[in-house]
């Protein structure tokens, strides 16, 4: 060996490998944690396991590298998309775009802003039009819902855009058949009720043109006689002579009640009642009248229309004498169609009438009251209805075309109506 020559030492096995492991690799995967001066001195010590964070979401992380960050004085800042600033830790952070606060809803329409439309599904659920047209124009949302009392401006705007109501018809009576003037979303749901499920398919005998005479008298007698006979045989036609009588009051409104058919001749049916009752007063003002007899068990019905005429006094007295004693006393005790305080008052009046007219077994023991009489319908139109399957009923009508009774073909014109 030459004196003074440099001696080249052979490196220890694994020395370069150890130095290479201590140097941080140039990759994106780093450990993020706060460091202390002790960590700064102990560079070669094994770092404490901490949570791994990617510096950028697009750069993949390489597994197996345990490195330390290059900045040792504080935790490095990692700006992730959408992260807000934290002034307490000195991080400004990226600018985050925030939505502006919505404008207050109160006073939006008053300020003249464009009215906000409702979503399509809400408009369809409320029955509103699909377009922008609503009641002749675009109404504010609050005006369509009905403006509260404390918002007169919206209420006035809705009233101005609402179409004007049509004037009532002549006579002062309002048009009640017209649809109510109400906002579409306030329309109440129509309920059909539990009676819609009660259905019966009619299986009547029906009517044919060959079986209907030119005048209604014969067929009318047969139907009424068949109803009386069926009640006597089967008992499924209670009160076969019950007849509904319809009149009209001074205002033109219809009024209907049920009486008993007591006579039938070539002019029409007749019944007896008090002439001072509601129907008597209505017939005195307007003699127009209609009657109907219905037998549901037989799927038959008779309707007649015409004008009423008072029965002769002798006929009224003869019928009144044929009534039972209790019915004759009740005619004196009851002021028909007049109010009564209670049932006890009515029974007291009946006892007083019974004491005044005791039962002697004679038809003349109870006189005919004043104002008691009867009426006959002089028919101008007769309709016979027969129920058939699938609601294809038979309706045969006889209309008067000349003078004569119910048995004269020349006085009537027969036709069929659709059900």
C-alpha beads as a LAMMPS data file, in Angstrom:
LAMMPS data file: protein, C-alpha beads

419 atoms
418 bonds

1 atom types
1 bond types

-500.0 500.0 xlo xhi
-500.0 500.0 ylo yhi
-500.0 500.0 zlo zhi

Masses

1 110.0

Atoms # bond

1 1 1 0.000 0.000 0.000
2 1 1 1.302 3.415 -0.938
3 1 1 1.559 5.922 1.898
4 1 1 -0.933 8.740 1.708
5 1 1 -3.139 6.995 -0.763
6 1 1 -6.868 7.194 -0.174
7 1 1 -8.428 4.059 1.049
8 1 1 -11.661 3.215 -0.664
9 1 1 -13.972 1.479 1.669
10 1 1 -16.390 -1.114 0.473
11 1 1 -19.997 -0.211 1.313
12 1 1 -21.823 -2.326 3.745
13 1 1 -24.364 -4.686 2.367
14 1 1 -27.795 -3.028 2.131
15 1 1 -26.472 0.509 2.728
16 1 1 -27.672 2.000 -0.566
17 1 1 -30.943 0.178 -0.210
18 1 1 -31.490 1.805 3.201
19 1 1 -30.733 5.274 1.861
20 1 1 -33.084 4.733 -1.031
21 1 1 -35.844 3.713 1.379
22 1 1 -35.386 6.832 3.520
23 1 1 -35.778 9.214 0.555
24 1 1 -39.348 10.199 -0.219
25 1 1 -40.532 8.934 -3.615
26 1 1 -41.935 11.321 -6.206
27 1 1 -45.526 10.141 -6.105
28 1 1 -48.811 11.682 -5.073
29 1 1 -49.548 9.419 -2.138
30 1 1 -48.443 11.214 1.057
31 1 1 -49.344 11.085 4.701
32 1 1 -51.084 14.164 6.015
33 1 1 -50.691 14.890 9.685
34 1 1 -49.431 17.664 11.977
35 1 1 -45.692 17.401 12.778
36 1 1 -43.705 18.330 15.880
37 1 1 -40.008 19.304 16.382
38 1 1 -39.387 15.772 17.598
39 1 1 -40.504 14.443 14.270
40 1 1 -38.171 16.898 12.564
41 1 1 -35.153 15.483 14.426
42 1 1 -36.172 11.893 14.153
43 1 1 -36.117 11.818 10.356
44 1 1 -35.226 8.227 10.108
45 1 1 -37.851 7.052 12.637
46 1 1 -40.824 5.117 11.369
47 1 1 -43.799 7.487 11.065
48 1 1 -46.973 6.890 13.026
49 1 1 -49.822 5.414 10.907
50 1 1 -52.305 8.112 9.994
51 1 1 -55.207 8.579 7.552
52 1 1 -54.324 8.680 3.896
53 1 1 -55.664 11.471 1.660
54 1 1 -55.286 11.835 -2.035
55 1 1 -53.821 15.138 -3.145
56 1 1 -55.947 15.040 -6.311
57 1 1 -58.803 12.670 -7.051
58 1 1 -57.503 11.941 -10.568
59 1 1 -54.020 10.784 -9.467
60 1 1 -54.006 7.162 -8.313
61 1 1 -52.419 6.278 -5.019
62 1 1 -49.491 3.878 -4.994
63 1 1 -49.731 1.391 -2.193
64 1 1 -46.755 0.465 -0.020
65 1 1 -45.113 3.914 0.330
66 1 1 -44.716 5.342 3.808
67 1 1 -43.436 8.917 3.351
68 1 1 -43.510 12.202 5.157
69 1 1 -44.702 15.550 3.734
70 1 1 -42.172 18.120 2.568
71 1 1 -43.720 20.912 4.681
72 1 1 -42.929 20.223 8.329
73 1 1 -44.232 23.299 10.054
74 1 1 -48.001 22.675 9.692
75 1 1 -50.549 20.339 8.221
76 1 1 -50.569 20.840 4.459
77 1 1 -53.638 22.347 2.909
78 1 1 -55.547 20.112 0.548
79 1 1 -58.168 21.962 -1.443
80 1 1 -60.882 19.591 -2.418
81 1 1 -63.735 20.559 -4.732
82 1 1 -66.560 22.166 -2.806
83 1 1 -64.645 22.609 0.478
84 1 1 -65.466 25.832 2.274
85 1 1 -63.021 28.174 4.002
86 1 1 -62.220 27.820 7.714
87 1 1 -61.093 31.228 9.122
88 1 1 -60.389 29.693 12.547
89 1 1 -57.515 27.602 11.115
90 1 1 -56.218 30.242 8.706
91 1 1 -57.372 28.419 5.577
92 1 1 -58.904 30.694 2.966
93 1 1 -60.151 27.760 0.899
94 1 1 -61.530 27.956 -2.618
95 1 1 -64.441 30.207 -3.481
96 1 1 -67.710 28.312 -3.199
97 1 1 -70.628 29.436 -5.305
98 1 1 -73.707 29.783 -3.185
99 1 1 -77.312 30.181 -4.348
100 1 1 -78.854 33.544 -3.680
101 1 1 -81.604 33.612 -1.082
102 1 1 -85.068 33.432 -2.675
103 1 1 -87.115 36.577 -2.832
104 1 1 -89.843 36.898 -0.206
105 1 1 -93.199 35.558 -1.425
106 1 1 -95.236 38.225 0.311
107 1 1 -95.604 41.237 -1.908
108 1 1 -94.289 39.552 -5.051
109 1 1 -97.444 40.195 -7.034
110 1 1 -97.901 43.675 -5.599
111 1 1 -94.412 44.663 -6.770
112 1 1 -95.371 43.949 -10.366
113 1 1 -93.186 40.850 -10.787
114 1 1 -94.158 38.116 -13.183
115 1 1 -96.541 35.682 -11.456
116 1 1 -95.079 32.324 -10.567
117 1 1 -96.779 29.369 -12.262
118 1 1 -97.691 26.229 -10.394
119 1 1 -95.983 22.948 -11.311
120 1 1 -97.717 20.939 -13.992
121 1 1 -98.706 18.059 -11.706
122 1 1 -100.281 20.472 -9.215
123 1 1 -102.261 22.195 -11.966
124 1 1 -103.522 18.867 -13.267
125 1 1 -104.429 17.619 -9.779
126 1 1 -106.341 20.824 -9.091
127 1 1 -108.147 20.678 -12.444
128 1 1 -106.474 23.837 -13.798
129 1 1 -105.880 24.360 -17.540
130 1 1 -102.607 23.092 -18.938
131 1 1 -101.852 26.344 -20.731
132 1 1 -101.321 29.804 -19.374
133 1 1 -104.905 30.830 -19.936
134 1 1 -106.989 30.668 -16.778
135 1 1 -110.349 32.425 -16.511
136 1 1 -109.464 34.697 -19.397
137 1 1 -105.892 35.482 -18.351
138 1 1 -102.930 34.565 -16.192
139 1 1 -103.798 35.069 -12.542
140 1 1 -101.302 35.262 -9.703
141 1 1 -100.854 32.047 -7.788
142 1 1 -102.388 33.452 -4.621
143 1 1 -105.295 34.894 -6.573
144 1 1 -106.077 31.488 -8.079
145 1 1 -106.143 29.908 -4.639
146 1 1 -108.355 32.636 -3.286
147 1 1 -106.738 35.667 -1.721
148 1 1 -107.036 36.012 2.061
149 1 1 -108.892 38.912 3.586
150 1 1 -105.663 40.685 4.548
151 1 1 -104.518 40.859 0.892
152 1 1 -107.050 43.089 -0.862
153 1 1 -104.814 43.635 -3.880
154 1 1 -104.791 39.938 -4.781
155 1 1 -108.495 39.589 -4.097
156 1 1 -109.280 42.537 -6.364
157 1 1 -107.039 41.166 -9.121
158 1 1 -108.857 37.833 -9.049
159 1 1 -112.225 39.574 -9.136
160 1 1 -111.222 41.680 -12.139
161 1 1 -110.032 38.715 -14.182
162 1 1 -113.000 36.500 -13.299
163 1 1 -115.682 36.487 -16.029
164 1 1 -118.817 38.422 -15.271
165 1 1 -121.888 36.477 -14.181
166 1 1 -124.816 36.308 -16.535
167 1 1 -127.893 38.244 -15.398
168 1 1 -130.671 36.153 -13.828
169 1 1 -133.548 35.130 -16.100
170 1 1 -136.761 37.079 -16.222
171 1 1 -139.030 36.609 -13.252
172 1 1 -136.361 37.048 -10.589
173 1 1 -135.580 33.324 -10.235
174 1 1 -131.834 32.593 -10.341
175 1 1 -130.403 30.185 -12.879
176 1 1 -129.753 27.266 -10.530
177 1 1 -128.849 24.868 -13.332
178 1 1 -125.742 26.897 -14.203
179 1 1 -122.393 25.875 -12.765
180 1 1 -121.422 27.771 -9.580
181 1 1 -118.944 30.620 -9.973
182 1 1 -116.093 29.188 -7.930
183 1 1 -112.352 28.691 -8.546
184 1 1 -111.527 25.354 -10.188
185 1 1 -109.398 24.138 -7.285
186 1 1 -112.214 24.706 -4.786
187 1 1 -114.650 22.398 -6.550
188 1 1 -115.724 19.726 -4.119
189 1 1 -115.447 16.108 -5.048
190 1 1 -118.734 14.628 -6.062
191 1 1 -119.694 11.520 -4.094
192 1 1 -122.202 9.094 -5.634
193 1 1 -123.044 7.501 -2.286
194 1 1 -123.732 3.867 -1.319
195 1 1 -126.959 3.585 -3.368
196 1 1 -125.095 3.321 -6.682
197 1 1 -124.332 -0.375 -6.032
198 1 1 -128.029 -1.315 -5.619
199 1 1 -128.980 -2.415 -9.119
200 1 1 -131.806 -4.594 -10.434
201 1 1 -132.194 -5.641 -14.047
202 1 1 -135.881 -5.281 -14.945
203 1 1 -137.554 -8.332 -16.457
204 1 1 -141.001 -7.021 -17.294
205 1 1 -143.319 -8.240 -20.012
206 1 1 -142.841 -5.087 -22.043
207 1 1 -145.086 -3.335 -24.534
208 1 1 -145.373 -3.705 -28.277
209 1 1 -147.180 -1.625 -30.839
210 1 1 -149.366 -4.606 -31.714
211 1 1 -150.540 -4.935 -28.117
212 1 1 -151.313 -1.244 -27.628
213 1 1 -154.712 0.056 -28.777
214 1 1 -155.248 3.391 -30.497
215 1 1 -156.797 4.804 -27.275
216 1 1 -155.304 4.221 -23.782
217 1 1 -158.532 3.411 -21.911
218 1 1 -158.520 -0.388 -22.274
219 1 1 -154.858 -0.879 -21.410
220 1 1 -155.104 1.580 -18.511
221 1 1 -157.956 -0.374 -16.953
222 1 1 -156.123 -3.669 -17.427
223 1 1 -152.952 -2.457 -15.716
224 1 1 -154.734 -1.008 -12.675
225 1 1 -156.886 -4.137 -12.343
226 1 1 -153.809 -6.388 -12.607
227 1 1 -152.051 -4.470 -9.813
228 1 1 -155.064 -4.833 -7.494
229 1 1 -155.392 -8.535 -8.303
230 1 1 -151.684 -9.214 -7.731
231 1 1 -151.800 -7.567 -4.322
232 1 1 -154.705 -9.811 -3.362
233 1 1 -152.935 -12.923 -4.654
234 1 1 -149.244 -12.383 -3.798
235 1 1 -149.221 -9.332 -1.545
236 1 1 -146.123 -7.811 -3.197
237 1 1 -147.889 -4.673 -4.504
238 1 1 -148.799 -2.718 -1.359
239 1 1 -151.311 0.115 -1.886
240 1 1 -151.798 -0.522 -5.608
241 1 1 -154.023 2.581 -5.826
242 1 1 -151.445 4.991 -4.358
243 1 1 -150.990 7.900 -6.737
244 1 1 -148.458 10.721 -6.726
245 1 1 -149.943 14.148 -7.460
246 1 1 -147.681 16.976 -8.646
247 1 1 -148.658 20.657 -8.641
248 1 1 -146.765 23.958 -8.699
249 1 1 -146.688 26.780 -6.178
250 1 1 -147.027 30.505 -7.016
251 1 1 -143.250 30.747 -7.577
252 1 1 -143.362 27.976 -10.181
253 1 1 -141.631 25.363 -7.999
254 1 1 -143.042 21.811 -8.226
255 1 1 -144.731 20.150 -5.275
256 1 1 -145.614 16.442 -5.103
257 1 1 -147.450 14.235 -2.606
258 1 1 -149.118 10.826 -2.527
259 1 1 -152.896 10.296 -2.407
260 1 1 -155.229 7.379 -3.129
261 1 1 -156.927 6.850 -6.478
262 1 1 -160.655 6.696 -5.707
263 1 1 -162.287 6.997 -9.104
264 1 1 -161.432 6.491 -12.781
265 1 1 -163.647 7.324 -15.726
266 1 1 -163.213 8.251 -19.373
267 1 1 -161.928 11.709 -18.404
268 1 1 -159.227 10.586 -15.994
269 1 1 -158.424 9.671 -12.358
270 1 1 -159.943 11.396 -9.305
271 1 1 -159.040 11.776 -5.620
272 1 1 -160.497 13.475 -2.544
273 1 1 -158.823 15.933 -0.214
274 1 1 -159.249 19.233 1.599
275 1 1 -159.665 22.177 -0.725
276 1 1 -157.995 24.442 1.866
277 1 1 -154.804 22.360 1.884
278 1 1 -151.603 23.292 0.060
279 1 1 -152.519 21.335 -3.060
280 1 1 -156.027 22.810 -3.038
281 1 1 -154.662 26.356 -2.937
282 1 1 -152.094 25.578 -5.630
283 1 1 -154.711 24.040 -7.925
284 1 1 -156.932 27.074 -7.437
285 1 1 -154.097 29.283 -8.698
286 1 1 -152.804 26.901 -11.394
287 1 1 -154.973 23.925 -12.408
288 1 1 -152.109 22.205 -14.227
289 1 1 -151.459 18.834 -12.624
290 1 1 -149.684 15.511 -13.227
291 1 1 -150.176 12.105 -11.577
292 1 1 -148.227 8.843 -11.547
293 1 1 -148.977 5.286 -10.425
294 1 1 -146.004 2.940 -9.972
295 1 1 -145.897 -0.819 -9.309
296 1 1 -142.220 -1.797 -8.863
297 1 1 -142.929 -5.524 -8.400
298 1 1 -144.557 -5.609 -11.835
299 1 1 -142.041 -3.248 -13.523
300 1 1 -144.894 -0.988 -14.616
301 1 1 -145.768 2.655 -14.276
302 1 1 -148.489 5.024 -15.546
303 1 1 -148.102 8.781 -15.988
304 1 1 -150.857 11.235 -16.859
305 1 1 -150.841 14.977 -17.331
306 1 1 -153.557 17.545 -17.831
307 1 1 -155.737 19.977 -15.899
308 1 1 -157.684 19.527 -12.684
309 1 1 -161.364 20.209 -12.210
310 1 1 -163.339 20.127 -8.959
311 1 1 -165.703 17.226 -8.340
312 1 1 -169.435 17.859 -7.886
313 1 1 -170.647 18.361 -4.316
314 1 1 -173.028 15.416 -4.480
315 1 1 -170.222 13.061 -5.487
316 1 1 -168.068 14.359 -2.662
317 1 1 -170.811 13.796 -0.083
318 1 1 -171.501 10.272 -1.332
319 1 1 -167.882 9.323 -1.008
320 1 1 -167.518 10.953 2.405
321 1 1 -170.394 8.885 3.781
322 1 1 -168.671 5.709 2.582
323 1 1 -165.603 6.364 4.715
324 1 1 -165.166 4.761 8.159
325 1 1 -166.324 6.716 11.214
326 1 1 -162.743 7.370 12.421
327 1 1 -161.675 8.780 9.061
328 1 1 -164.685 11.111 9.007
329 1 1 -163.901 12.354 12.528
330 1 1 -160.251 12.883 11.557
331 1 1 -161.324 15.167 8.719
332 1 1 -162.896 17.494 11.324
333 1 1 -159.932 17.316 13.722
334 1 1 -157.180 18.042 11.174
335 1 1 -156.647 21.365 9.441
336 1 1 -154.663 19.878 6.559
337 1 1 -151.297 21.465 5.735
338 1 1 -151.447 23.800 8.763
339 1 1 -148.747 23.755 11.494
340 1 1 -149.440 22.026 14.822
341 1 1 -147.353 22.364 18.014
342 1 1 -147.093 18.645 18.758
343 1 1 -148.803 15.266 18.476
344 1 1 -150.681 15.748 21.730
345 1 1 -152.470 18.799 20.339
346 1 1 -153.630 16.773 17.320
347 1 1 -154.912 13.909 19.483
348 1 1 -156.728 16.341 21.737
349 1 1 -158.529 17.822 18.727
350 1 1 -159.498 14.305 17.600
351 1 1 -161.017 13.444 21.003
352 1 1 -163.012 16.648 20.982
353 1 1 -164.355 15.864 17.479
354 1 1 -165.196 12.303 18.526
355 1 1 -167.209 13.604 21.519
356 1 1 -169.009 16.041 19.272
357 1 1 -169.871 13.384 16.630
358 1 1 -170.349 10.040 18.405
359 1 1 -170.485 6.826 16.409
360 1 1 -174.112 5.802 15.913
361 1 1 -173.533 3.389 13.007
362 1 1 -175.244 5.756 10.570
363 1 1 -173.433 7.203 7.514
364 1 1 -174.856 10.614 8.410
365 1 1 -173.597 10.825 12.020
366 1 1 -170.538 12.859 10.892
367 1 1 -171.310 15.710 8.453
368 1 1 -169.017 16.671 5.570
369 1 1 -166.594 19.383 6.756
370 1 1 -166.459 22.743 5.085
371 1 1 -163.670 22.933 2.549
372 1 1 -163.556 19.192 1.978
373 1 1 -163.822 18.098 -1.696
374 1 1 -162.098 16.346 -4.566
375 1 1 -160.437 16.831 -7.956
376 1 1 -160.319 14.976 -11.246
377 1 1 -157.498 15.088 -13.760
378 1 1 -158.751 15.628 -17.298
379 1 1 -155.897 13.884 -19.093
380 1 1 -154.270 15.325 -22.193
381 1 1 -151.313 12.943 -22.178
382 1 1 -151.010 9.316 -21.015
383 1 1 -147.764 7.329 -20.861
384 1 1 -147.357 3.628 -20.018
385 1 1 -143.883 2.496 -18.986
386 1 1 -142.707 -1.136 -18.899
387 1 1 -139.280 -2.083 -17.575
388 1 1 -137.033 -4.248 -19.750
389 1 1 -133.518 -5.676 -19.540
390 1 1 -130.414 -3.501 -20.027
391 1 1 -132.520 -0.381 -19.400
392 1 1 -134.159 -0.666 -22.841
393 1 1 -137.600 0.086 -21.419
394 1 1 -140.806 0.444 -23.399
395 1 1 -142.532 3.827 -23.380
396 1 1 -145.830 4.193 -25.232
397 1 1 -147.435 7.634 -25.176
398 1 1 -150.902 8.823 -26.175
399 1 1 -151.247 12.556 -26.833
400 1 1 -154.556 14.309 -27.237
401 1 1 -155.225 15.679 -30.686
402 1 1 -158.955 16.317 -30.401
403 1 1 -161.928 16.268 -28.017
404 1 1 -163.105 12.965 -26.599
405 1 1 -162.635 10.491 -23.774
406 1 1 -159.873 8.026 -23.086
407 1 1 -161.671 5.419 -25.211
408 1 1 -161.982 7.393 -28.459
409 1 1 -159.154 6.657 -30.933
410 1 1 -159.799 9.831 -32.905
411 1 1 -158.881 11.964 -29.892
412 1 1 -155.416 10.444 -29.454
413 1 1 -152.126 10.042 -31.289
414 1 1 -149.927 7.116 -30.238
415 1 1 -146.136 7.097 -30.434
416 1 1 -143.120 5.388 -28.869
417 1 1 -140.422 7.223 -26.922
418 1 1 -136.859 6.124 -26.383
419 1 1 -136.036 5.044 -22.817

Bonds

1 1 1 2
2 1 2 3
3 1 3 4
4 1 4 5
5 1 5 6
6 1 6 7
7 1 7 8
8 1 8 9
9 1 9 10
10 1 10 11
11 1 11 12
12 1 12 13
13 1 13 14
14 1 14 15
15 1 15 16
16 1 16 17
17 1 17 18
18 1 18 19
19 1 19 20
20 1 20 21
21 1 21 22
22 1 22 23
23 1 23 24
24 1 24 25
25 1 25 26
26 1 26 27
27 1 27 28
28 1 28 29
29 1 29 30
30 1 30 31
31 1 31 32
32 1 32 33
33 1 33 34
34 1 34 35
35 1 35 36
36 1 36 37
37 1 37 38
38 1 38 39
39 1 39 40
40 1 40 41
41 1 41 42
42 1 42 43
43 1 43 44
44 1 44 45
45 1 45 46
46 1 46 47
47 1 47 48
48 1 48 49
49 1 49 50
50 1 50 51
51 1 51 52
52 1 52 53
53 1 53 54
54 1 54 55
55 1 55 56
56 1 56 57
57 1 57 58
58 1 58 59
59 1 59 60
60 1 60 61
61 1 61 62
62 1 62 63
63 1 63 64
64 1 64 65
65 1 65 66
66 1 66 67
67 1 67 68
68 1 68 69
69 1 69 70
70 1 70 71
71 1 71 72
72 1 72 73
73 1 73 74
74 1 74 75
75 1 75 76
76 1 76 77
77 1 77 78
78 1 78 79
79 1 79 80
80 1 80 81
81 1 81 82
82 1 82 83
83 1 83 84
84 1 84 85
85 1 85 86
86 1 86 87
87 1 87 88
88 1 88 89
89 1 89 90
90 1 90 91
91 1 91 92
92 1 92 93
93 1 93 94
94 1 94 95
95 1 95 96
96 1 96 97
97 1 97 98
98 1 98 99
99 1 99 100
100 1 100 101
101 1 101 102
102 1 102 103
103 1 103 104
104 1 104 105
105 1 105 106
106 1 106 107
107 1 107 108
108 1 108 109
109 1 109 110
110 1 110 111
111 1 111 112
112 1 112 113
113 1 113 114
114 1 114 115
115 1 115 116
116 1 116 117
117 1 117 118
118 1 118 119
119 1 119 120
120 1 120 121
121 1 121 122
122 1 122 123
123 1 123 124
124 1 124 125
125 1 125 126
126 1 126 127
127 1 127 128
128 1 128 129
129 1 129 130
130 1 130 131
131 1 131 132
132 1 132 133
133 1 133 134
134 1 134 135
135 1 135 136
136 1 136 137
137 1 137 138
138 1 138 139
139 1 139 140
140 1 140 141
141 1 141 142
142 1 142 143
143 1 143 144
144 1 144 145
145 1 145 146
146 1 146 147
147 1 147 148
148 1 148 149
149 1 149 150
150 1 150 151
151 1 151 152
152 1 152 153
153 1 153 154
154 1 154 155
155 1 155 156
156 1 156 157
157 1 157 158
158 1 158 159
159 1 159 160
160 1 160 161
161 1 161 162
162 1 162 163
163 1 163 164
164 1 164 165
165 1 165 166
166 1 166 167
167 1 167 168
168 1 168 169
169 1 169 170
170 1 170 171
171 1 171 172
172 1 172 173
173 1 173 174
174 1 174 175
175 1 175 176
176 1 176 177
177 1 177 178
178 1 178 179
179 1 179 180
180 1 180 181
181 1 181 182
182 1 182 183
183 1 183 184
184 1 184 185
185 1 185 186
186 1 186 187
187 1 187 188
188 1 188 189
189 1 189 190
190 1 190 191
191 1 191 192
192 1 192 193
193 1 193 194
194 1 194 195
195 1 195 196
196 1 196 197
197 1 197 198
198 1 198 199
199 1 199 200
200 1 200 201
201 1 201 202
202 1 202 203
203 1 203 204
204 1 204 205
205 1 205 206
206 1 206 207
207 1 207 208
208 1 208 209
209 1 209 210
210 1 210 211
211 1 211 212
212 1 212 213
213 1 213 214
214 1 214 215
215 1 215 216
216 1 216 217
217 1 217 218
218 1 218 219
219 1 219 220
220 1 220 221
221 1 221 222
222 1 222 223
223 1 223 224
224 1 224 225
225 1 225 226
226 1 226 227
227 1 227 228
228 1 228 229
229 1 229 230
230 1 230 231
231 1 231 232
232 1 232 233
233 1 233 234
234 1 234 235
235 1 235 236
236 1 236 237
237 1 237 238
238 1 238 239
239 1 239 240
240 1 240 241
241 1 241 242
242 1 242 243
243 1 243 244
244 1 244 245
245 1 245 246
246 1 246 247
247 1 247 248
248 1 248 249
249 1 249 250
250 1 250 251
251 1 251 252
252 1 252 253
253 1 253 254
254 1 254 255
255 1 255 256
256 1 256 257
257 1 257 258
258 1 258 259
259 1 259 260
260 1 260 261
261 1 261 262
262 1 262 263
263 1 263 264
264 1 264 265
265 1 265 266
266 1 266 267
267 1 267 268
268 1 268 269
269 1 269 270
270 1 270 271
271 1 271 272
272 1 272 273
273 1 273 274
274 1 274 275
275 1 275 276
276 1 276 277
277 1 277 278
278 1 278 279
279 1 279 280
280 1 280 281
281 1 281 282
282 1 282 283
283 1 283 284
284 1 284 285
285 1 285 286
286 1 286 287
287 1 287 288
288 1 288 289
289 1 289 290
290 1 290 291
291 1 291 292
292 1 292 293
293 1 293 294
294 1 294 295
295 1 295 296
296 1 296 297
297 1 297 298
298 1 298 299
299 1 299 300
300 1 300 301
301 1 301 302
302 1 302 303
303 1 303 304
304 1 304 305
305 1 305 306
306 1 306 307
307 1 307 308
308 1 308 309
309 1 309 310
310 1 310 311
311 1 311 312
312 1 312 313
313 1 313 314
314 1 314 315
315 1 315 316
316 1 316 317
317 1 317 318
318 1 318 319
319 1 319 320
320 1 320 321
321 1 321 322
322 1 322 323
323 1 323 324
324 1 324 325
325 1 325 326
326 1 326 327
327 1 327 328
328 1 328 329
329 1 329 330
330 1 330 331
331 1 331 332
332 1 332 333
333 1 333 334
334 1 334 335
335 1 335 336
336 1 336 337
337 1 337 338
338 1 338 339
339 1 339 340
340 1 340 341
341 1 341 342
342 1 342 343
343 1 343 344
344 1 344 345
345 1 345 346
346 1 346 347
347 1 347 348
348 1 348 349
349 1 349 350
350 1 350 351
351 1 351 352
352 1 352 353
353 1 353 354
354 1 354 355
355 1 355 356
356 1 356 357
357 1 357 358
358 1 358 359
359 1 359 360
360 1 360 361
361 1 361 362
362 1 362 363
363 1 363 364
364 1 364 365
365 1 365 366
366 1 366 367
367 1 367 368
368 1 368 369
369 1 369 370
370 1 370 371
371 1 371 372
372 1 372 373
373 1 373 374
374 1 374 375
375 1 375 376
376 1 376 377
377 1 377 378
378 1 378 379
379 1 379 380
380 1 380 381
381 1 381 382
382 1 382 383
383 1 383 384
384 1 384 385
385 1 385 386
386 1 386 387
387 1 387 388
388 1 388 389
389 1 389 390
390 1 390 391
391 1 391 392
392 1 392 393
393 1 393 394
394 1 394 395
395 1 395 396
396 1 396 397
397 1 397 398
398 1 398 399
399 1 399 400
400 1 400 401
401 1 401 402
402 1 402 403
403 1 403 404
404 1 404 405
405 1 405 406
406 1 406 407
407 1 407 408
408 1 408 409
409 1 409 410
410 1 410 411
411 1 411 412
412 1 412 413
413 1 413 414
414 1 414 415
415 1 415 416
416 1 416 417
417 1 417 418
418 1 418 419
